[in-house]
């Protein structure tokens, strides 16, 4: 069996982190990365903005907002927090994750876990059409 790809890890991390999302500060180290709640392991990335770009090119809508950071010494830095925009984006991410898993002969995520991950995102709002 082939090991999981980075794309699989980022997709799963975004699904698991829910509307709290991820910030570069949280995932910058393999020793202190985002700890998964539903499966064993951690997610880390030295370049989260590039990972988000990859997902965007796959058609997955990733929301973002400024996420200021102040370290223990009081120094400030600007980062962004990223999360899947809504339930449609979560479904797309899940579909792509399972496609990646299938390509390496791995079973899709169990249905109960997939449903739990997707259900934590808000329903997609349809914007009213203007004439």
N, C-alpha and C positions, 0 to 999 in steps of 0.2 A: 504494500500500500504506500502510495506517495504521501509525503507530508503536506499539511494544509498550506495554501499560498498566503501571501501577505494580503491579497485582495479578500480572501475569506476571513482573515483575522480582523480586518478593518470593518467589513460588513457586519460580522458578528458583534464586534465592539459597539458599533453604532446602534444595532438592534438592542443590545443588552443595556446600554446606558440610557435608553429612553429619551425623554424630553430633557433630562439633565445634560445630555450630550457629553462631549469631550473637549478638553483644552490641551494645547501643547504642553503646558506646565505639568499636567497630570500624567501625560503619557511619554514624556521625554526620556525616561530611564528604564532599561530592562529590569532594574531592581525595584523600582517603585511605580511601575506602570499601572494602568487601569486593571483592577482585579475583577475577574468575572464573578457574577453571583450565581449563575445557573449551571456553569461548567467549571472544571478546574482550569487554571491558567490565568495569564495576564496578557494585556495588549500593551505594546509600547511602539512608539514611532518617533524617529528623529525629525520627521518632516510631515507633520499632520496635514498642513495645507496642501501638499502635493497629493496625499492620499485622498483628500476631499475632492481635488481636481479630477482624479481618476474616476471617482464615483460619479461626478457630474458629467463626465464624458460618456458614462454608461447610462445616462438619463435619470439618475437618482437625484432628487431634489434635497440638497443639504442646506438647512437654514444656518445662519451665523449672526453673531452679534459681538461687539467689543467685550472683552473680559479682562479688565485691568488687574494687574498683579503687583503686590507689594511684598518684598522678601523680608526676612527677619531684621535686616539692617536698615529697612525703610526705603530701599531703592525701588523705583517703580518701573514697570514695563507694560507694554500693551500687547495682548494676545487676542485671539478670537476663540469663542466657544462655538462649536459646531454640533448640530443634531439633525436627525431626519425630520423633515418638515411636518409630516402628517402620516396617517395610516396608509395612504396610497404609496408614499415613499418607502414606508416600512415594508409593504408587500413587495414592492419592486426589489428592495434590498434582499429580502428573504428569497425571492425567486432567483436572483442572481447568485446568492450564496449557495442555494441548493443545486443550481446548474454547475457551479464550480466544484461542489462536492461530488456530483455525478460524474464529472469529467475525470475524476481520479478514483472512480469506482467506490465512492463512499456513499452511504445512505443519506437521504435528506435528514434535516433536523426532525426529531420526533414531533408529531402533530401537536401534542399538548404544549411543548416548549415553543414551537413556532407560533401558536395561537397566543400564548402568554406574552411573547415578545411583541407581536404586532398590536395586541389589544391595549398596550400601554400608551399608544400614540392616539391623538385626537382624530376623529373622523375628518375627512377632507371636506372643506367648505366649498360649495359651489358659489361663485360670484354671480350676482344677478347680471343679466345681459342688459346693456344700454342700447337704445335704438339710435 
